[in-house]
Amino acid sequence: MSDEELIVEFALTRLDHPGLDLEEIAALVVRRMGPDRMLTFAEQNLADRGELRGTAFASAVERVVRVVLALRDASD
């Protein structure tokens, strides 16, 4: 899944749950993607950071949040 596809999934999830914060939306995205995608996100986070800081789920959520923030900051 490309970063752009991840952003679309994040945006659609946010539309469904407008009252949640970024991390809560990212957690919903990771849960919806399933265990295989969760491990992929955790692996990408490990490659970017050089360490796992928490469970695979928490690392996958961190990856989603980091992608969203990076694309948001790039557009500023």
C-alpha positions as CSV (number, residue, x, y, z in Angstrom):
1,M,0.0,0.0,0.0
2,S,1.4,3.4,-1.0
3,D,1.4,6.4,1.4
4,E,-1.2,8.0,-0.8
5,E,-3.5,5.0,-0.5
6,L,-3.0,5.0,3.2
7,I,-3.9,8.7,3.4
8,V,-7.2,8.0,1.5
9,E,-8.0,5.1,3.9
10,F,-7.2,7.4,6.8
11,A,-9.4,10.2,5.4
12,L,-12.3,7.9,4.8
13,T,-12.0,6.5,8.4
14,R,-11.9,10.0,9.7
15,L,-15.1,10.9,7.9
16,D,-16.8,8.0,9.6
17,H,-15.4,9.0,13.0
18,P,-15.0,12.8,13.1
19,G,-14.7,13.1,16.9
20,L,-11.6,10.9,17.2
21,D,-8.1,12.1,17.4
22,L,-5.3,11.2,14.9
23,E,-4.0,8.3,16.9
24,E,-7.5,6.8,17.5
25,I,-8.2,7.0,13.8
26,A,-4.8,5.4,12.9
27,A,-5.7,2.6,15.3
28,L,-9.0,2.0,13.5
29,V,-7.2,2.0,10.2
30,V,-4.7,-0.6,11.4
31,R,-7.5,-2.8,12.8
32,R,-9.4,-2.6,9.5
33,M,-6.3,-3.6,7.5
34,G,-5.8,-6.8,9.4
35,P,-2.8,-8.6,10.9
36,D,-0.7,-8.9,7.7
37,R,-0.9,-5.2,6.9
38,M,-0.3,-4.4,10.6
39,L,3.0,-6.3,10.5
40,T,3.9,-4.6,7.3
41,F,3.3,-1.2,8.9
42,A,5.3,-2.3,12.0
43,E,8.2,-3.4,9.7
44,Q,8.2,-0.1,7.9
45,N,8.3,1.7,11.2
46,L,11.1,-0.5,12.4
47,A,13.1,0.3,9.1
48,D,12.5,4.0,9.5
49,R,13.2,4.3,13.3
50,G,15.7,1.4,13.7
51,E,13.8,0.2,16.7
52,L,10.4,-1.1,17.8
53,R,8.9,1.0,20.6
54,G,6.1,-1.1,21.8
55,T,3.9,-3.9,20.4
56,A,3.6,-4.6,16.7
57,F,0.1,-2.9,16.8
58,A,1.4,0.2,18.5
59,S,4.3,0.4,16.1
60,A,1.9,0.0,13.1
61,V,-0.3,2.8,14.5
62,E,2.8,5.0,14.9
63,R,3.7,4.4,11.3
64,V,0.2,5.5,10.1
65,V,0.4,8.6,12.2
66,R,3.9,9.4,11.0
67,V,2.8,9.1,7.3
68,V,-0.3,11.3,7.9
69,L,1.8,13.9,9.7
70,A,4.6,13.8,7.1
71,L,2.1,14.4,4.2
72,R,0.3,17.1,6.2
73,D,3.6,18.9,6.9
74,A,4.8,18.6,3.3
75,S,1.7,20.4,2.1
76,D,2.3,23.4,4.4
